[in-house]
């Protein structure tokens, strides 16, 4: 479903600030794979996400989604294949529009454009049924402005919108990091439920090592623009945070120094 081949990206090339953001990355996901990604700050995790979404173009390498070469495809065209949820609850929705209007936009993302009524009776029923799965009573607030929702409610809506059209790839970029613990737990539970229900092929960045272990069937660790460790389904079942810390030290010869990762490991 996703294939990255030799993805290489340098920022500020030829200047004193030159940085190799991604160093010939190779990664393949089969349909239904749920891969969690960990790594210290600046490891290249979000840069890789931006490559997949089309926000950035690789200097070298190719990107395939569902066997289509999308390397040169602009972000707005690539969006028909991709659902994405960002860390900021404000980023995935239009705050001045209603819940219903936001869902209508998400619903039409991979459909042909035409002149038709935005929200039909049948579509409204579809939206209400989908919102009921969130257990937040949003199905009774279709005409509420999204900007009036709490951060947790907006992130739940963003997650629903990203999965609404059964995308080829779902990208989750630290989508629980900005929430309080109870809301983060809710979004984590919803994520697991939605991904498993539709067997969505998913990449999720997290600084919470336990979350990375608990969710998904594969785990990768990144550092300095490289994938330095891959853990498969069977090995992941018995994996611990201590194992991950020890593996990083074994591979790199030093301890992982990301404060956020260490805090998540306590």
Backbone torsions as a table, in degrees:
resi	resn	phi	psi	omega
1	UNK	NA	-32.5	177.1
2	UNK	-137.7	134.7	179.6
3	UNK	-141.2	114.7	174.6
4	UNK	-105.9	126.3	-178.6
5	UNK	-124.0	116.7	173.5
6	UNK	53.8	43.1	-179.0
7	UNK	-73.9	120.2	-176.3
8	UNK	-130.4	133.0	-179.5
9	UNK	-144.2	127.4	176.0
10	UNK	-117.7	131.5	174.1
11	UNK	-99.7	142.2	177.2
12	UNK	55.5	43.7	-177.5
13	UNK	-59.8	137.3	177.6
14	UNK	80.3	7.4	178.7
15	UNK	-116.6	167.7	176.4
16	UNK	-61.7	-19.3	-179.6
17	UNK	-95.4	14.8	-178.4
18	UNK	-56.5	135.6	179.4
19	UNK	-141.8	127.5	173.4
20	UNK	-81.7	105.8	-176.4
21	UNK	-80.8	-40.2	175.7
22	UNK	-134.0	132.1	-172.8
23	UNK	-117.0	83.4	176.7
24	UNK	53.3	59.9	-179.4
25	UNK	-76.0	134.9	170.9
26	UNK	-123.6	130.0	179.9
27	UNK	-156.2	133.0	177.7
28	UNK	-128.6	136.6	176.1
29	UNK	-122.5	130.7	173.0
30	UNK	-85.0	163.5	178.7
31	UNK	-58.0	129.7	178.9
32	UNK	89.8	-7.4	175.7
33	UNK	-63.1	139.2	174.9
34	UNK	-124.0	102.7	-173.1
35	UNK	-107.8	122.7	174.3
36	UNK	-94.8	145.9	-175.1
37	UNK	-124.3	125.4	175.4
38	UNK	-123.0	165.7	179.5
39	UNK	159.0	156.9	-179.4
40	UNK	-69.5	168.6	179.5
41	UNK	-59.5	135.8	-179.7
42	UNK	81.5	12.6	-177.8
43	UNK	-74.4	-19.0	-180.0
44	UNK	110.3	7.1	-175.1
45	UNK	-62.8	-54.1	-178.6
46	UNK	-69.5	-32.0	176.0
47	UNK	-61.9	-41.2	177.3
48	UNK	-63.5	-41.6	176.3
49	UNK	-59.2	-43.9	-179.0
50	UNK	-67.2	-29.1	174.3
51	UNK	-65.7	-45.2	-177.9
52	UNK	-65.9	-40.8	-177.3
53	UNK	-75.5	-20.1	-178.9
54	UNK	97.8	2.3	177.0
55	UNK	-68.2	-26.6	175.6
56	UNK	-129.0	152.6	177.6
57	UNK	-113.1	132.8	-179.5
58	UNK	-69.0	149.1	172.9
59	UNK	-71.7	-36.0	179.8
60	UNK	-140.5	147.5	173.3
61	UNK	110.5	171.8	-178.0
62	UNK	-130.7	152.3	178.3
63	UNK	-126.5	125.5	177.1
64	UNK	-120.2	135.1	173.2
65	UNK	-124.2	124.5	-178.1
66	UNK	50.7	44.3	177.1
67	UNK	67.7	13.8	175.6
68	UNK	-107.3	132.7	177.0
69	UNK	-77.1	111.1	-177.2
70	UNK	-111.4	13.5	-173.7
71	UNK	-53.1	-41.4	-177.2
72	UNK	-99.5	1.5	-177.5
73	UNK	-74.8	129.9	-179.9
74	UNK	-66.2	161.1	-174.3
75	UNK	-57.4	-41.7	-175.4
76	UNK	-67.5	-30.1	177.4
77	UNK	-80.4	-32.2	-179.5
78	UNK	-72.3	-19.7	-175.6
79	UNK	-62.3	-21.2	178.9
80	UNK	-67.7	-19.0	179.7
81	UNK	-99.0	-13.8	-165.4
82	UNK	-126.0	138.7	166.7
83	UNK	-113.2	140.3	-177.1
84	UNK	-140.8	138.2	174.6
85	UNK	-123.4	129.1	-176.4
86	UNK	-96.8	170.2	177.4
87	UNK	-64.3	-40.7	-177.7
88	UNK	-78.9	117.5	179.3
89	UNK	-58.8	-20.3	-179.2
90	UNK	-80.8	-13.3	-169.5
91	UNK	-82.0	-24.6	-171.6
92	UNK	-97.5	1.5	-176.7
93	UNK	-135.9	165.2	175.7
94	UNK	-99.7	106.5	-170.7
95	UNK	-64.8	-28.5	-177.1
96	UNK	-85.8	-4.1	178.4
97	UNK	-102.4	160.9	-178.8
98	UNK	-78.5	167.3	175.1
99	UNK	-56.2	-45.7	-179.8
100	UNK	-59.4	-45.0	-178.7
101	UNK	-66.6	-39.6	177.3
102	UNK	-62.4	-42.8	179.3
103	UNK	-66.3	-36.0	178.9
104	UNK	-62.8	-38.7	177.7
105	UNK	-65.6	-45.8	-179.8
106	UNK	-62.9	-40.5	-178.5
107	UNK	-62.9	-33.7	-175.5
108	UNK	-89.8	2.0	-171.8
109	UNK	-58.0	-42.8	-177.5
110	UNK	-109.6	24.8	179.8
111	UNK	-111.3	157.5	177.9
112	UNK	-67.5	140.7	179.4
113	UNK	-77.2	147.2	177.8
114	UNK	-167.8	176.4	178.9
115	UNK	-94.6	109.5	179.6
116	UNK	-155.0	164.8	177.2
117	UNK	-64.8	134.6	-174.6
118	UNK	-60.5	-48.7	-176.6
119	UNK	-130.5	103.8	177.7
120	UNK	-82.1	171.5	177.8
121	UNK	-60.7	-42.4	-179.8
122	UNK	-65.0	-40.2	-179.2
123	UNK	-68.9	-37.2	177.8
124	UNK	-62.0	-39.9	178.0
125	UNK	-64.9	-37.9	176.8
126	UNK	-62.4	-45.5	179.8
127	UNK	-61.3	-44.4	-178.6
128	UNK	-63.7	-40.8	178.7
129	UNK	-63.7	-40.9	179.4
130	UNK	-66.7	-41.8	-179.5
131	UNK	-66.3	-32.0	178.2
132	UNK	-58.6	-31.3	-178.4
133	UNK	-66.9	-16.6	179.9
134	UNK	-82.3	-19.3	180.0
135	UNK	58.2	39.1	179.7
136	UNK	-121.6	8.1	-180.0
137	UNK	65.5	18.2	179.9
138	UNK	-72.3	-19.1	178.6
139	UNK	-64.8	-19.7	177.6
140	UNK	-99.1	10.8	-178.0
141	UNK	-130.8	37.0	-175.8
142	UNK	-57.4	-30.7	-176.0
143	UNK	-96.9	8.5	176.9
144	UNK	-77.7	140.7	175.7
145	UNK	-68.2	134.7	-176.8
146	UNK	-63.7	-29.5	178.9
147	UNK	-63.4	-16.0	180.0
148	UNK	-90.7	-6.1	-179.8
149	UNK	-78.2	156.9	174.6
150	UNK	-72.0	166.8	179.9
151	UNK	-59.1	-41.6	179.2
152	UNK	-65.7	-40.2	178.9
153	UNK	-65.7	-41.3	179.5
154	UNK	-65.9	-38.9	-179.9
155	UNK	-69.6	-35.6	175.6
156	UNK	-64.1	-41.8	177.7
157	UNK	-65.1	-41.4	177.7
158	UNK	-59.8	-41.7	179.4
159	UNK	-64.5	-43.4	178.1
160	UNK	-62.6	-44.5	180.0
161	UNK	-62.1	-38.7	-178.1
162	UNK	-68.6	-27.2	-176.8
163	UNK	-102.2	-4.1	-170.7
164	UNK	-57.3	-39.5	-174.5
165	UNK	-101.6	18.3	178.8
166	UNK	51.2	63.7	-175.3
167	UNK	-66.0	158.1	176.2
168	UNK	-64.1	-38.7	-179.3
169	UNK	-132.9	133.5	173.1
170	UNK	-109.8	123.8	179.9
171	UNK	-109.3	122.3	-179.9
172	UNK	-118.7	109.3	-173.0
173	UNK	-104.2	86.0	-178.5
174	UNK	51.4	47.7	-169.3
175	UNK	-74.9	-3.4	175.2
176	UNK	-112.6	-2.7	-170.6
177	UNK	-66.3	-30.6	-175.2
178	UNK	-91.3	4.5	-174.7
179	UNK	-103.0	155.7	174.4
180	UNK	-69.6	162.4	-172.8
181	UNK	-54.3	-40.4	-177.6
182	UNK	-69.2	-41.4	177.8
183	UNK	-70.0	-36.1	177.3
184	UNK	-62.5	-39.8	178.3
185	UNK	-64.7	-39.1	177.8
186	UNK	-62.2	-48.1	-177.9
187	UNK	-65.9	-37.0	176.8
188	UNK	-61.6	-44.5	178.9
189	UNK	-64.0	-43.0	178.1
190	UNK	-63.4	-39.9	178.9
191	UNK	-58.7	-50.5	179.8
192	UNK	-58.6	-43.3	-178.3
193	UNK	-64.6	-48.0	-176.9
194	UNK	-68.7	-41.4	-179.3
195	UNK	-64.7	-44.2	-178.5
196	UNK	-69.6	-38.3	-177.4
197	UNK	-60.7	-44.7	-176.6
198	UNK	-102.8	5.7	-179.6
199	UNK	50.8	50.2	-176.8
200	UNK	-77.6	134.8	174.3
201	UNK	-75.9	119.1	-165.0
202	UNK	-133.4	139.4	169.4
203	UNK	-118.5	126.5	-178.3
204	UNK	-130.3	120.8	173.4
205	UNK	-86.6	135.7	174.6
206	UNK	-150.6	147.8	171.5
207	UNK	-95.5	-5.6	179.8
208	UNK	-89.2	103.8	-174.1
209	UNK	-63.1	-36.7	179.4
210	UNK	-66.3	-38.4	175.7
211	UNK	-61.9	-41.0	179.4
212	UNK	-63.7	-34.1	179.0
213	UNK	-75.6	-42.1	-173.2
214	UNK	-72.2	-33.9	-176.1
215	UNK	-98.1	148.6	170.7
216	UNK	81.9	174.7	-179.6
217	UNK	-111.5	-4.4	176.8
218	UNK	-143.3	154.6	177.8
219	UNK	-137.9	136.7	172.8
220	UNK	-126.5	147.0	176.6
221	UNK	-114.2	132.7	179.0
222	UNK	-115.4	151.3	175.2
223	UNK	-158.7	131.1	176.2
224	UNK	51.3	44.4	174.4
225	UNK	78.8	12.2	-179.3
226	UNK	-129.1	152.9	168.7
227	UNK	-87.7	112.8	-174.0
228	UNK	-102.5	-12.2	-179.4
229	UNK	-153.2	135.7	172.8
230	UNK	-127.1	132.3	-178.9
231	UNK	-120.5	124.7	-179.0
232	UNK	-85.5	179.3	-172.7
233	UNK	-59.0	-49.7	-175.8
234	UNK	-67.0	-44.6	179.9
235	UNK	-65.3	-32.3	-176.6
236	UNK	-67.2	-27.3	-176.8
237	UNK	-59.8	-34.0	-176.9
238	UNK	-108.8	13.0	-175.9
239	UNK	-74.0	144.3	175.6
240	UNK	-125.7	164.2	176.7
241	UNK	-60.4	-40.5	179.3
242	UNK	-60.3	-38.8	177.1
243	UNK	-58.7	-44.7	-178.5
244	UNK	-64.7	-42.7	178.9
245	UNK	-63.4	-41.3	-179.9
246	UNK	-67.8	-37.7	178.7
247	UNK	-64.6	-41.5	177.5
248	UNK	-60.0	-46.0	-179.2
249	UNK	-64.6	-38.0	179.1
250	UNK	-65.1	-42.6	-175.9
251	UNK	-74.6	-43.2	-174.7
252	UNK	-98.3	-12.8	-179.6
253	UNK	73.8	17.9	179.3
254	UNK	-155.2	162.0	-179.9
255	UNK	-78.6	150.3	173.5
256	UNK	-66.5	128.1	-171.7
257	UNK	-109.7	5.3	178.1
258	UNK	-67.7	117.8	179.2
259	UNK	-57.5	-41.9	-177.3
260	UNK	-65.4	-39.8	179.4
261	UNK	-67.8	-39.7	-179.8
262	UNK	-67.4	-39.6	178.0
263	UNK	-62.5	-38.7	-179.6
264	UNK	-71.0	-17.4	-178.0
265	UNK	-91.3	-2.5	-178.1
266	UNK	-94.8	NA	NA
